[in-house]
Amino acid sequence: MNMNKYFITMTTIAVLSTAACTNKNESLDVNNPFFTEWTTPFGVPPFDKIKIEHYKPATDRGLAKHRSEIEAIANNSEVATFENTILPLEHSGDLLNKVSYVFYNVVEADGTPEMHALQAEYAPILAAHADEIYMNEKLFARVKAVYEKRTAANLDNDDVKLIEYYYKNFVRGGTNLEPAKKEELKKVNEQLSKLTTEFGQRLLANNNKFVLVIENKNELAGLPESSIAAAAELAKNRGQEGKWMFNTSKPSWIPFMNFADNRSLREKMYKGYINRGNNGDESDTKDIIVQIAVLRTQRANLLGYRTWADYIISDNMAKTADAAYQLITEVAKKTIPYAKAEAAELQKMATKSGHKITLEPWDWWYYTEKLRKEKFDLDDGMVRPYLSIENVRKGAFDLANRLYGIQFEELKGMPAYNKECICYEVKRADGSHLAVIYFDYFPRASKRAGAWMNGLREEYYTNGQRVAPIIMNVCNFTPPSGETPSLLSVEEVETLFHEFGHALQGMFANTKYRSTSGTNVSRDYVELPSQIMENWTMHPDYIKTYAKHYKTGEVIPNDLVKKLVASSKFNQGFVTLELMAASILDLDWHTIADTNKRNAVEFEAASMKKMGLLKEILPRYSSWYFNHIWGDALGYSAGYYGYTWSAVYDADAFAAFEETGDILNKEVATRFMENVLSLGASVDADVLYRKFRGKDATPHAFYKRKGF
């Protein structure tokens, strides 16, 4: 019953009273791919055969079938055991999983209006389905009976962890509540499912709404040719040939903020980005996030917690909201002096450039690039030609091969939801099959912003045989333009390696059960496998293996590598402080202990004033477009601090390689793979980390890397 990521989350399910399939529906069975065994290579979804009309009947039948399976487990008259209660619970809902893994991957990466309508229609239905399962008293009585004798039974560690997983989910799902409170919780969950779905859809509309169209070429002054060419192509594709169009996708927005000389246009672009969801129109999100915050507090209170953060973090490594706050505020305090010094230096740069301005947020990126050029003789345009997406991806593949021995073989002609997808088989060193991975790299109107890893199928064992995972990496990188291939920024390179790190955890997963497999770990631990990969990207001992000029094949020159290394701690005050601001904003929203509605703009302003955020810096995500925390029922809500919590671990873990004098040390890599990448949540995270490192993580390496 592993439904954590897609249609259903741990606390957002319930039984739909679905009528039996009609003859009309059954007549469609032969044409509905979800009702057949997939004979595609490696069992990947037959995307070429799946149509919008297939999802609804398949979901309805999946819900009805799942309800029947749950009832059979709950009504079993035999004494509850692991074999007749927990195992069938884990394996229930297979048809619903089959549909949801496909639907939610596609709706995020290539959604259509019809799919979004279906998503909105089924959000409350699926919330009800979760509640009916996790509030089923007869079912919980059986789970509890197995839980209470778990140590006495002849079970291995994976079995015990699975029992604990389900027991915890029932308790956290409201099974112990009084009937009246259960009904209240169901209503809250239904509303949350609707609102988080609507938030995501409104944000997508906002992402596609703002465009800056330039007709006068003089207004493009300062922009690199690659950015100008991409803007011309975007305008042409949208029926405005001869003009230049910029939007809020990072490949379009960042070069504009970095290099456009026209300050008023930079301000317009900046405000277009930060005001997504804050325009007072039909796609404004502020009313939604306030409602979500109130409902989450209500939900936490019903379950016995003072705040939503207390509820969420009690199940994470940090354990308490106070511990999460302590780390984030400590890092913020250390960072503020560096950010203030950077702001002063940028103001001097602006004045020296003859610009009589007071530094504003839309100036930071621009003068930072000028200062980088002055200090290090380095700019984005010098590096990109060595970072074609093909070379960078090969660099990630080669790193995984050198560390873990795995190999990648492109699979041509594989079914895919979009023609831009590339597919690979991943093999172990001995040539045996490990996983399949899809890459989908470029922006489009149907794709949400950001970058992520998901599974189309998670790893598990059946009849003693491993079912191999099918993984997706989805990003929004600089697209190719004309005859120029996709040339990445340093930040995009780090993102590619980051998401590939998540993929490695999904691919190396080797646990008995889906529910504890792969990335199904706490939010403040899941970023360790991804963030550690970023350490290799610009490392002088590794970058030259993949950074080669897209035209000449020339390896990136030594002097350019030295400049990258020298500049690695540059602007870290800004980078770190905007991340801390978003983390504090998330925690502030989710440590509200009352259910009063707030003004979102005023709340954010007060939160940032309290932390002492500089006026020249805004949080990485303002409340109204903070998809991490509002975009689904759980997501990273009260968990955005996890990026920093995990950063302490990833810096400490990379130090284990550095201490050997070999950042490709296979012995260290094997320990990391066997403990961190492979075992998911089948063993407690702190135990696994100590097995890998031989000690607890300390923040020393994290602060050293930042230069603080």
C-alpha positions in Angstrom: 0.0 0.0 0.0 2.9 2.3 -0.7 1.2 5.5 -2.0 3.3 8.1 -0.3 4.3 10.2 -3.3 1.5 10.5 -5.8 -2.3 10.1 -5.6 -2.2 9.3 -2.0 0.0 10.3 0.9 0.3 8.8 4.3 -2.3 11.0 5.8 -4.5 11.8 2.9 -6.3 8.6 1.8 -10.0 7.1 2.2 -12.5 4.6 0.8 -14.5 5.9 -2.1 -17.9 4.3 -2.5 -17.3 3.5 -6.1 -20.0 1.7 -7.9 -19.1 -1.5 -9.7 -17.8 -1.0 -13.2 -20.5 -0.8 -15.7 -20.6 -2.8 -18.9 -19.6 0.3 -20.7 -16.5 0.6 -18.7 -15.7 -3.1 -19.0 -16.0 -2.8 -22.8 -13.1 -0.4 -22.6 -10.9 -2.8 -20.6 -9.3 -4.3 -23.7 -8.1 -0.8 -24.7 -7.1 0.4 -21.3 -3.4 -0.2 -20.7 -3.9 -0.1 -16.9 -6.0 -3.2 -17.0 -3.3 -5.3 -18.8 0.2 -6.5 -17.9 2.8 -4.3 -19.5 5.0 -6.1 -21.9 7.2 -3.1 -22.6 11.0 -3.3 -22.1 11.6 -3.5 -18.3 7.9 -3.0 -17.7 8.0 0.8 -18.2 4.6 2.4 -18.7 3.3 2.2 -22.2 3.0 6.0 -22.5 2.3 5.8 -26.2 -0.9 3.9 -25.5 -2.1 5.7 -22.4 -4.7 8.3 -23.1 -6.6 10.8 -20.9 -9.8 8.7 -21.0 -7.9 5.7 -19.4 -7.1 7.4 -16.1 -10.7 7.8 -14.7 -12.0 4.2 -15.1 -8.6 2.8 -14.0 -8.6 5.0 -10.9 -12.2 4.1 -10.0 -11.5 0.5 -10.3 -8.3 0.8 -8.4 -10.1 2.5 -5.6 -12.8 -0.2 -5.5 -10.3 -3.0 -5.6 -8.2 -1.4 -2.9 -11.3 -1.0 -0.7 -12.1 -4.7 -1.2 -8.6 -5.7 -0.3 -8.7 -3.5 2.9 -12.0 -5.0 4.0 -10.7 -8.5 3.5 -7.7 -7.8 5.8 -9.8 -6.0 8.4 -12.4 -8.7 8.5 -10.0 -11.7 8.7 -11.2 -13.8 11.6 -7.7 -15.4 12.2 -5.3 -14.1 14.8 -3.5 -11.1 13.4 0.0 -11.9 12.2 2.6 -10.2 10.0 1.8 -12.6 7.2 -2.0 -12.1 7.2 -2.2 -8.4 8.1 1.0 -6.4 7.4 2.1 -8.1 4.3 -1.3 -8.0 2.5 -1.6 -4.3 3.6 1.8 -3.6 2.0 0.8 -5.3 -1.2 -2.7 -3.8 -1.4 -3.6 -1.1 -3.8 -1.4 -2.3 -6.7 -3.8 -1.1 -9.4 -4.2 2.3 -7.8 -0.4 2.6 -7.5 -0.1 1.6 -11.1 -2.3 4.4 -12.2 -1.1 7.0 -9.8 2.6 6.6 -10.5 2.0 7.4 -14.1 -0.6 10.1 -13.7 1.2 12.2 -11.1 4.5 12.0 -12.9 2.9 13.1 -16.1 0.7 15.8 -14.6 3.8 17.5 -13.0 6.0 17.2 -16.0 3.6 17.5 -19.0 0.2 18.2 -17.7 -2.8 19.2 -19.8 -5.9 21.1 -18.7 -7.9 17.8 -18.8 -5.4 16.2 -16.5 -5.5 19.2 -14.1 -9.3 18.9 -14.0 -9.0 15.2 -13.2 -6.4 16.0 -10.5 -8.8 18.5 -8.9 -11.7 16.1 -9.1 -10.0 13.2 -7.4 -8.1 15.1 -4.7 -11.0 15.0 -2.2 -11.9 11.5 -3.2 -8.4 10.2 -2.6 -8.2 12.2 0.7 -11.4 10.3 1.8 -9.9 7.0 0.7 -6.8 7.6 3.0 -8.9 8.5 6.0 -11.1 5.5 5.7 -8.1 3.2 5.7 -6.2 4.9 8.5 -9.3 5.4 10.7 -10.5 1.8 10.2 -10.7 0.6 13.8 -10.9 -3.1 12.9 -7.9 -2.8 10.7 -5.9 -0.9 13.2 -6.7 -3.4 15.9 -5.0 -6.0 13.8 -2.0 -3.8 13.0 -1.7 -2.9 16.7 -1.8 -6.6 17.7 1.1 -7.4 15.4 3.0 -4.3 16.5 2.7 -5.2 20.2 4.3 -8.6 19.6 6.8 -7.6 16.9 9.9 -8.3 18.9 8.7 -11.7 20.0 7.9 -12.9 16.5 10.5 -14.5 14.3 10.9 -11.5 12.0 13.9 -9.8 10.4 14.7 -6.1 10.7 12.9 -5.2 7.4 9.7 -6.9 8.7 9.8 -5.1 12.0 10.4 -1.7 10.4 7.4 -2.3 8.1 5.2 -3.1 11.1 6.4 0.1 12.8 5.8 2.1 9.7 2.2 1.1 9.5 1.5 1.4 13.2 3.0 4.9 13.2 1.0 5.9 10.1 -2.3 4.8 11.6 -1.6 6.7 14.8 -0.5 9.8 12.9 -3.5 9.4 10.6 -6.1 9.7 13.4 -7.0 6.2 14.2 -7.1 6.8 18.0 -9.4 9.8 17.8 -12.9 9.9 19.1 -15.6 9.4 16.4 -16.6 13.1 16.3 -12.9 14.2 16.0 -12.4 11.6 13.2 -15.2 13.2 11.3 -13.7 16.7 11.9 -10.3 15.4 10.7 -11.8 14.0 7.6 -13.3 17.4 6.7 -9.9 19.1 7.3 -8.1 16.5 5.1 -10.6 16.9 2.3 -10.2 20.7 2.4 -6.4 20.4 2.5 -6.4 18.1 -0.5 -8.5 20.5 -2.5 -6.5 23.6 -1.5 -3.0 22.1 -2.1 -4.1 20.9 -5.5 -5.5 24.3 -6.4 -2.4 26.0 -5.2 -0.2 24.0 -7.5 -2.5 24.7 -10.4 -2.7 28.4 -9.7 1.1 28.6 -9.4 1.5 26.8 -12.8 -0.8 29.4 -14.3 1.3 32.2 -12.7 4.5 30.7 -14.1 3.1 30.9 -17.6 1.5 34.3 -17.2 4.3 36.7 -16.9 6.4 37.5 -20.0 8.6 40.5 -20.8 8.5 41.3 -24.5 11.3 43.5 -25.9 11.0 45.1 -29.3 14.0 47.5 -29.2 17.3 45.6 -29.5 19.1 48.4 -27.5 17.2 47.3 -24.4 19.1 43.9 -24.6 22.4 45.6 -23.8 24.6 43.5 -21.6 22.9 40.2 -22.3 25.0 37.4 -23.7 24.3 36.3 -27.2 23.0 32.9 -26.0 20.4 34.6 -23.9 19.4 36.9 -26.7 19.1 34.0 -29.1 17.0 32.0 -26.7 14.7 35.0 -26.2 14.3 35.4 -29.9 13.4 31.7 -30.3 10.9 31.9 -27.5 9.2 34.9 -29.1 9.1 33.1 -32.5 7.6 30.0 -30.9 4.9 32.2 -29.4 4.0 34.0 -32.6 6.1 37.2 -32.1 8.9 36.7 -34.5 11.4 39.6 -34.6 11.0 40.3 -30.9 12.6 39.0 -27.8 10.7 37.3 -25.0 11.8 36.5 -21.4 9.8 34.7 -18.8 10.1 33.4 -15.2 11.7 30.1 -16.1 15.2 30.1 -14.6 17.1 29.7 -17.9 15.4 32.9 -19.1 15.2 34.8 -15.9 18.7 34.3 -14.4 20.8 35.6 -17.3 18.5 38.6 -17.5 19.0 39.4 -13.8 22.8 38.8 -14.1 23.6 40.8 -17.2 20.8 43.2 -18.4 22.1 46.7 -18.2 18.6 48.2 -18.3 17.8 48.6 -14.6 14.1 49.3 -15.0 13.7 46.1 -17.0 15.6 44.2 -14.4 13.2 45.5 -11.8 10.2 44.5 -14.0 11.6 41.0 -14.5 12.4 40.6 -10.8 9.0 41.7 -9.6 7.4 39.5 -12.3 9.2 36.5 -10.7 8.6 37.3 -7.0 5.0 38.3 -7.4 3.8 35.1 -8.9 0.7 34.4 -6.9 0.6 37.9 -5.5 -1.2 39.9 -8.2 -4.7 40.0 -6.8 -6.1 38.2 -9.9 -7.9 34.9 -10.4 -4.7 33.0 -9.9 -3.6 34.8 -6.7 -2.5 32.2 -4.1 -2.4 34.3 -0.9 -5.9 33.3 0.2 -5.1 29.7 -0.3 -1.9 29.6 1.7 -3.6 31.3 4.6 -6.4 28.7 4.6 -3.8 25.8 4.3 -1.9 27.1 7.3 -5.0 27.3 9.4 -6.2 23.9 8.4 -2.8 22.4 9.1 -2.9 23.9 12.6 -6.3 22.4 13.1 -5.1 19.0 11.9 -2.1 19.1 14.2 -4.3 20.0 17.1 -6.7 17.2 16.5 -3.8 14.8 16.4 -2.4 16.0 19.7 0.3 18.4 18.5 0.5 22.1 19.3 1.6 23.1 15.7 2.0 21.6 12.3 5.8 21.8 12.7 5.6 19.8 15.9 3.6 17.1 14.0 5.8 17.0 11.0 9.2 17.2 12.6 8.5 14.6 15.3 8.9 12.1 12.5 12.1 13.6 11.2 15.8 13.4 12.3 15.5 16.7 14.1 12.6 15.4 16.2 11.5 18.8 17.4 10.7 22.2 15.8 13.0 23.8 18.3 15.9 21.7 17.0 15.2 22.7 13.4 14.9 26.4 14.4 18.1 26.2 16.4 20.1 25.1 13.4 18.5 27.6 10.9 18.8 30.6 13.2 22.4 29.7 14.1 23.3 29.6 10.4 21.4 32.8 9.7 23.2 34.6 12.5 26.6 33.5 11.2 25.5 34.5 7.7 24.1 38.0 8.2 27.5 39.8 8.7 28.8 38.2 5.5 25.7 39.2 3.6 26.0 42.8 4.9 29.6 43.0 3.8 28.6 41.7 0.4 25.8 44.3 0.1 28.3 47.1 1.0 30.7 45.9 -1.6 28.0 45.7 -4.2 26.9 49.3 -3.4 30.5 50.4 -3.9 30.6 48.6 -7.2 27.5 50.3 -8.3 28.8 53.7 -7.3 32.2 53.1 -9.0 30.3 52.1 -12.1 28.8 55.6 -12.2 25.3 54.4 -11.2 23.7 56.7 -8.6 21.5 54.2 -7.1 20.6 52.6 -3.7 21.1 48.9 -4.0 17.8 47.0 -4.4 17.1 43.2 -4.7 16.9 43.5 -8.5 20.5 44.9 -8.5 22.1 42.2 -6.5 22.5 39.6 -9.2 23.7 42.2 -11.8 26.5 43.8 -9.6 27.5 40.4 -8.2 28.4 39.3 -11.7 30.4 42.6 -12.3 32.2 42.1 -9.0 32.9 38.4 -9.8 34.4 39.5 -13.1 36.5 42.2 -11.3 37.7 39.9 -8.5 38.2 36.6 -10.3 38.2 37.6 -14.0 35.3 35.1 -14.3 31.8 35.3 -15.7 29.1 32.9 -16.7 29.8 33.2 -20.4 33.4 32.0 -19.9 32.3 28.7 -18.3 29.1 27.7 -20.2 30.8 26.6 -23.4 32.5 23.8 -21.4 29.3 22.7 -19.9 27.1 21.2 -22.6 24.4 19.1 -21.1 25.7 16.0 -22.9 29.1 16.4 -21.3 27.7 17.2 -17.9 25.4 14.2 -17.9 28.3 12.0 -19.0 30.3 13.5 -16.1 27.5 12.4 -13.7 27.5 8.9 -15.3 31.2 8.6 -15.1 31.3 9.7 -11.5 28.7 7.0 -10.6 30.8 4.5 -12.5 34.0 5.4 -10.7 32.4 5.4 -7.3 30.0 2.5 -7.6 30.9 0.7 -10.8 27.5 1.1 -12.5 27.1 1.6 -16.3 24.6 3.5 -18.4 23.2 2.3 -21.8 20.8 4.5 -23.8 17.6 2.9 -24.7 16.3 4.1 -28.1 12.6 4.1 -29.0 11.4 3.7 -25.4 7.8 4.8 -24.6 7.8 8.3 -23.2 5.3 10.9 -22.2 7.2 13.6 -24.1 9.6 13.4 -27.1 12.2 15.3 -25.1 12.6 12.4 -22.7 15.8 10.3 -22.8 15.9 6.8 -21.3 18.8 4.7 -20.1 19.2 1.2 -18.6 21.5 1.2 -15.6 23.6 -1.9 -15.1 25.8 -3.1 -12.2 29.5 -3.7 -12.7 28.8 -7.3 -13.6 26.3 -6.3 -16.3 23.2 -7.2 -14.4 20.2 -4.9 -14.5 19.9 -2.3 -11.7 17.3 0.2 -12.9 15.8 2.3 -15.7 16.0 6.1 -15.7 14.3 8.8 -17.7 15.7 12.3 -18.1 13.5 15.3 -19.0 15.6 18.4 -19.0 13.9 21.5 -20.6 11.2 24.0 -19.7 7.7 24.0 -21.3 4.4 25.5 -20.4 3.0 22.1 -19.3 5.8 21.5 -16.8 5.9 23.0 -13.3 9.0 25.0 -12.3 12.0 23.5 -10.5 13.8 20.2 -10.6 12.9 16.9 -9.1 13.3 13.1 -8.9 10.3 10.8 -8.9 9.8 7.1 -9.3 7.6 5.4 -11.9 8.1 2.2 -10.0 9.9 1.9 -6.7 12.1 -1.0 -5.8 10.8 -4.0 -3.7 11.0 -7.7 -3.5 8.4 -10.3 -4.5 8.9 -14.0 -4.2 12.5 -13.4 -3.4 13.1 -11.5 -6.6 14.0 -7.8 -6.7 11.6 -5.6 -8.8 13.9 -3.0 -10.3 13.0 0.7 -10.0 12.1 3.0 -12.8 13.3 6.6 -12.0 12.7 10.0 -13.4 14.9 13.2 -13.3 12.9 16.2 -14.4 14.5 19.7 -14.7 14.1 23.1 -16.3 17.6 23.8 -17.8 18.7 26.2 -20.5 17.4 24.7 -23.7 19.3 24.3 -27.0 19.0 27.3 -29.4 19.4 26.9 -33.1 22.6 25.0 -33.7 23.9 25.7 -30.2 23.4 22.8 -27.7 22.1 23.3 -24.2 25.0 25.0 -22.4 24.5 25.0 -18.6 25.4 27.4 -15.9 27.4 26.3 -12.9 24.1 26.3 -10.9 22.4 24.1 -13.5 25.4 21.7 -13.4 24.9 21.4 -9.6 21.2 20.8 -10.1 21.8 18.0 -12.6 24.2 16.3 -10.2 21.8 17.0 -7.3 18.8 15.3 -8.9 21.0 12.5 -10.1 22.0 11.9 -6.5 18.4 11.4 -5.6 18.2 9.0 -8.6 21.1 7.0 -7.2 19.3 6.5 -3.9 16.2 5.4 -5.9 18.2 3.1 -8.2 20.4 1.5 -5.5 17.4 0.8 -3.2 17.6 -2.7 -1.9 15.0 -3.3 0.8 12.2 -5.8 0.9 9.3 -3.4 0.9 8.3 -0.3 -1.2 7.2 1.6 1.9 10.7 1.8 3.3 12.6 1.8 0.0 14.7 4.4 -1.7 13.8 8.0 -1.0 11.0 7.1 1.4 13.0 8.6 4.2 12.6 11.7 6.4 12.7 15.1 4.7 15.8 16.3 6.6 17.7 13.2 5.5 16.6 12.7 1.9 18.8 15.6 0.6 22.0 13.9 1.8 22.4 11.6 -1.3 21.6 14.5 -3.6 23.6 17.3 -2.1 26.8 15.3 -1.6 26.9 14.9 -5.4 27.3 18.7 -5.8 30.7 18.5 -4.1 32.2 16.9 -7.1 30.9 19.2 -9.8 33.5 22.0 -9.6 36.1 20.1 -7.7 39.5 20.6 -9.5 40.1 16.8 -9.3 36.9 16.0 -11.2 35.7 18.9 -13.3 38.3 18.4 -16.0 37.0 14.8 -16.7 33.8 16.2 -18.2 34.0 20.0 -18.8 35.0 20.1 -22.5 34.3 22.8 -25.0 31.2 21.9 -27.0 32.9 23.0 -30.3 36.5 22.0 -30.0 36.5 19.3 -27.3 39.2 21.3 -25.4 39.3 20.4 -21.7 38.5 23.3 -19.5 41.8 25.2 -19.0 43.6 25.1 -15.6 43.4 28.9 -15.1 39.6 28.7 -15.5 39.4 25.9 -13.0 41.5 27.9 -10.6 39.1 30.8 -11.0 36.1 28.6 -10.2 37.8 27.2 -7.1 38.9 30.7 -6.0 35.3 32.0 -6.4 33.6 29.1 -4.8 33.0 31.0 -1.5 32.1 34.2 -3.3 28.5 35.5 -2.6 27.9 32.8 0.0 26.3 35.3 2.3 23.6 36.0 -0.2 23.2 32.3 -1.2 23.0 31.1 2.3 20.8 33.9 3.7 18.1 33.7 1.1 17.9 29.9 1.9 17.7 30.5 5.6 15.0 33.2 5.0 12.9 30.6 3.2 13.5 28.0 5.9 12.5 30.4 8.7 9.5 31.6 6.7 8.4 27.9 6.4 8.9 27.3 10.1 7.1 30.5 11.0 4.0 29.6 9.0 4.0 26.1 10.5 4.6 27.0 14.2 1.4 29.1 14.4 -0.5 27.7 17.4 -3.8 29.4 16.8 -6.3 29.2 13.9 -6.6 32.9 13.2 -6.3 34.0 9.6 -3.5 36.2 8.7 -2.5 38.7 6.0 0.1 36.7 4.0 2.1 39.8 3.0 2.2 41.2 6.5 3.0 37.9 8.0 6.0 37.4 5.7 7.3 40.9 6.3 7.1 40.4 10.1 8.9 37.0 9.8 11.7 38.5 7.8 12.0 41.6 10.0 12.3 39.3 13.1 15.2 37.3 11.6 17.0 40.5 10.5 16.9 39.9 6.8 18.6 42.6 4.7 16.3 44.7 2.6 18.4 43.9 -0.5 17.7 40.2 -0.1 14.4 38.4 -0.3 13.8 34.8 0.7 14.5 32.2 -1.9 10.8 31.6 -2.1 8.2 34.1 -1.0 5.1 32.6 0.6 2.8 33.0 -2.5 5.0 30.9 -4.8 6.6 28.6 -2.2 5.6 25.3 -3.9 7.8 23.2 -1.7 5.5 23.8 1.3 2.1 24.4 -0.2 2.1 22.3 -3.4 0.8 19.1 -1.9 -0.6 17.6 1.3 2.8 17.2 3.0 5.7 18.1 0.6 8.4 20.1 2.4 6.0 21.8 4.8 7.8 22.5 8.1 10.6 20.7 6.3 12.4 23.2 4.1 15.1 23.4 6.9 15.9 19.9 5.8 18.1 21.2 3.0 20.4 22.7 5.6 20.1 19.8 8.1 21.2 17.5 5.2 23.9 19.9 4.2 25.6 19.4 7.5 25.6 15.7 6.7 26.6 16.0 3.1 29.6 18.2 3.9 30.7 15.8 6.7 30.2 12.8 4.4 32.3 14.4 1.6 35.0 15.1 4.1 35.2 11.3 4.5 36.4 11.1 0.9 38.7 14.1 1.3 40.4 12.7 4.4 41.6 9.7 2.4 43.3 12.1 -0.1 41.1 10.6 -2.9 37.7 12.1 -3.6 37.0 8.9 -5.7 37.9 6.5 -2.9 36.0 3.3 -3.7 36.1 2.0 -0.2 34.4 5.1 1.2 31.9 5.0 -1.8 31.0 1.4 -1.1 30.3 2.2 2.6 28.1 5.2 1.4 26.3 3.1 -1.1 25.7 0.1 1.3 24.5 2.3 4.2 23.1 5.6 2.9 22.0 4.8 -0.7 20.6 1.3 -0.4 18.7 0.8 2.8 16.1 3.6 2.7 14.1 3.8 5.9 14.7 0.1 6.8 17.2 1.3 9.4 17.1 4.6 11.4 18.9 7.4 9.6 21.3 8.2 12.4 22.3 4.6 12.8 23.0 4.3 9.1 25.1 7.5 9.0 27.2 6.3 12.0 27.7 2.9 10.2 29.0 4.9 7.2 31.0 7.5 8.9 31.9 5.9 12.2 30.7 9.0 14.1 27.9 11.5 14.2 28.0 14.4 11.7 29.3 17.8 12.9 28.8 21.2 11.2 32.6 21.9 10.9 32.9 20.9 7.3 29.7 22.7 6.4 30.9 26.0 7.8 34.4 25.5 6.2 32.8 24.9 2.8 30.8 28.2 3.2 33.9 30.1 4.2 32.3 31.2 7.5 
